[in-house]
Amino acid sequence: MLMNTASRISLYGSTHFHNPDTLVIWVRNPDSPLLRTLPTRPYMAFIDGDIQERVYCTLEGKGRVITAGDERQRVYDQMHPIERQFDGAMKGTAIAIDLERVTILTKAGKNVLVR
């Protein structure tokens, strides 16, 4: 099971694909509870959708802090410019989520892709 009852829901406008199997987020707050709990509770889930097209997906995987400077810089550079302006000094932390399960729900039904 990837989630438990003590889970939190947060919004990350920085979320984007780093490569076909990995999502990334930028955590602006260095004191974020996410950064404190990630080592012992690395499983994360994301929801995305297009209401007009009636296509939704959940993406689940295991998070890890990106420590390599060049990869961290790439995550920051690939964020939307509006998100970058909230952490112009790059004090935040890049998190990679290695996807283990993707579930897509469309008008036609449900497809599950497990990696």
C-alpha positions as CSV (number, residue, x, y, z in Angstrom):
1,M,0.0,0.0,0.0
2,L,1.5,3.4,-1.0
3,M,-0.5,5.7,1.3
4,N,-1.6,5.5,4.9
5,T,-4.0,7.4,7.2
6,A,-1.3,10.0,8.3
7,S,-0.8,11.2,4.7
8,R,-1.0,14.9,3.7
9,I,-2.3,16.5,0.6
10,S,-0.3,19.4,-0.9
11,L,-0.3,21.3,-4.1
12,Y,3.0,21.6,-6.0
13,G,2.8,23.9,-9.0
14,S,6.4,22.9,-9.9
15,T,5.4,19.3,-10.7
16,H,6.6,18.1,-14.1
17,F,8.1,15.1,-15.8
18,H,11.8,14.8,-15.5
19,N,11.8,11.8,-17.8
20,P,9.1,9.3,-18.9
21,D,9.4,7.4,-15.6
22,T,10.0,10.2,-13.1
23,L,8.1,13.2,-11.8
24,V,9.9,16.0,-10.0
25,I,8.8,18.7,-7.6
26,W,10.5,21.7,-6.1
27,V,10.0,22.1,-2.4
28,R,10.6,25.8,-1.6
29,N,10.5,25.6,2.2
30,P,13.7,24.0,3.6
31,D,11.8,23.2,6.8
32,S,8.9,21.4,4.9
33,P,7.4,18.4,6.7
34,L,7.8,16.5,3.5
35,L,11.5,16.8,3.6
36,R,11.5,15.5,7.2
37,T,9.3,12.6,6.5
38,L,10.6,11.5,3.1
39,P,13.4,9.3,4.4
40,T,10.9,7.1,6.4
41,R,7.8,7.6,4.2
42,P,8.9,8.0,0.6
43,Y,5.7,6.9,-1.1
44,M,3.9,9.7,-2.9
45,A,0.8,10.0,-5.1
46,F,-0.3,12.7,-7.5
47,I,-3.5,13.4,-9.3
48,D,-3.8,15.1,-12.7
49,G,-6.8,15.5,-15.0
50,D,-8.5,17.3,-17.8
51,I,-12.1,17.9,-16.9
52,Q,-13.2,18.9,-20.4
53,E,-11.8,15.7,-21.9
54,R,-12.8,13.6,-18.9
55,V,-9.3,12.1,-18.6
56,Y,-7.8,11.6,-15.1
57,C,-4.7,9.9,-13.9
58,T,-3.0,9.0,-10.6
59,L,0.7,8.7,-10.5
60,E,2.3,6.8,-7.6
61,G,5.9,6.2,-6.7
62,K,8.8,6.6,-4.3
63,G,10.3,10.0,-3.7
64,R,13.9,10.8,-3.1
65,V,15.9,14.0,-2.7
66,I,18.0,15.1,-5.7
67,T,21.5,15.9,-4.4
68,A,23.5,16.3,-7.7
69,G,23.9,20.0,-8.4
70,D,23.4,19.7,-12.2
71,E,20.3,17.6,-11.9
72,R,18.9,19.9,-9.2
73,Q,19.5,22.9,-11.4
74,R,17.7,21.2,-14.3
75,V,14.6,20.6,-12.1
76,Y,14.7,24.3,-11.2
77,D,15.2,25.5,-14.7
78,Q,12.4,23.3,-16.1
79,M,9.8,24.7,-13.7
80,H,7.3,27.2,-14.9
81,P,8.8,30.7,-14.6
82,I,6.0,31.8,-12.2
83,E,7.1,28.9,-9.8
84,R,10.8,29.9,-10.1
85,Q,10.0,33.5,-9.0
86,F,8.8,32.2,-5.6
87,D,12.3,30.8,-4.9
88,G,14.7,33.1,-6.9
89,A,17.6,32.3,-4.5
90,M,17.1,28.5,-5.1
91,K,16.9,27.7,-1.4
92,G,14.5,24.9,-2.0
93,T,15.0,21.2,-2.6
94,A,14.4,19.1,-5.7
95,I,12.5,15.8,-5.2
96,A,12.3,13.0,-7.8
97,I,9.4,10.6,-7.7
98,D,10.3,7.3,-9.4
99,L,6.9,6.1,-10.7
100,E,5.7,2.6,-9.8
101,R,2.1,2.8,-10.8
102,V,0.1,5.0,-13.2
103,T,-3.7,4.7,-13.4
104,I,-5.6,6.4,-16.2
105,L,-9.3,6.8,-16.1
106,T,-11.0,7.9,-19.4
107,K,-14.5,8.0,-20.8
108,A,-13.8,4.5,-22.1
109,G,-12.7,3.0,-18.8
110,K,-9.7,2.4,-16.7
111,N,-6.1,1.5,-17.7
112,V,-3.4,0.6,-15.2
113,L,0.2,0.7,-16.1
114,V,2.6,-0.8,-13.5
115,R,6.3,-0.3,-13.9
